[in-house]
């Protein structure tokens, strides 16, 4: 198993049970199996949840409780500049390459990178690849309905 898959598996095992299993070789609870575990591969999840041609961002909920929320996010082009008022987030970039803007700084990122974004930090992802980028995003604690706040670009005069 490659080191990224191993680290992701270790993190996900510690994150608690998903109702929809996730990531390469991830094993998680499935209520239908009465305590047994079902495995789904990342490629299966992405294939089953492709963004439509006119869909820029697709979010697939994987797990949610009071302590955290885990979603699979695919970005075709870019996110708008925004911040989260309720949650810190950790982004595990699983596929793609692009730029991550954090505050006034922009850094290149690629599959395998892990990005922590503190609550309130202004940020946006810009996809630089030909296919939608995919990331596991972990919110802690679980965000409320007004967590994501769009931010307008401030221009100097």
Secondary structure, DSSP 8 states (H G I E B T S, - for coil): --HHHHHHHHHHHHH---SS--STT-EEE-GGGTT-EEE--HHHHHHHT---TT-SEEEEEEEE-SS-EEEEEEESSB--SEEESS-EEEEEEEE-EEEEEETTEEEEEETT-EEEE-TT--EEEEE-SSS-EEEEEEEES---TT-EEE-------
